[in-house]
Amino acid sequence: MPRIIVCDVTETLLDVRALEPHFKQVFGDGRVLQEWFGTVLLYSEVATLAGPYSDFASIGGAALDMTAAGRGVTLAPADRARILQGMLTLPAHPDVRDGLQTMRDAGLRLVTLTNSSQAAVQQQLENAGLATFFEQSFSVDAVRRFKPAAEAYRFVADSL
């Protein structure tokens, strides 16, 4: 049986805390980032359980609008775009590159599975300098069910 490691991308490989300065500028508190991202994950799970499916970026934008409204903040279009586009340029956590190299050196195959779109994950991995570590990237868009839905993981297993 092949030895394959399936890696999550955002927060696991990539450091979402890089967006804190944007949240500090817009909301006056960089910690609002965690509130927002928690809302994104919550609503992606709700979409999987109750439907209808909407892509992760759309949920991210709606959650950002809800976070701003809940805090009484008027979100300028440029600020909204800066935060959402920032998801595509997140840096890798400091230990990721060495960890991935160690796994590859041990003969493990590496792939990713993400809630983000296929285009987004490619851009994220390229921008973080990690794309060459992975033989393939999978998006939940293929099954229209967010992690941790079993269908997402079955899709990767069946594909490999």
Buried (B, 14 or more C-beta within 10 A) or exposed (E): EEEBBBBEBBEEBBBBBBBBEBBBEBBEEBEBBEBBBEBBBEBBBEBBEEEEBBBBBBBBBBBBEBBBEEBEBEBEEEBBEBBBEBBBBBBBBEEBBEBBEEBBEEEEBBBBBBBBBBEBBBBBBEBBEBBEBBEBBBBBBBBBBBBEBEBBBEBBEEEE
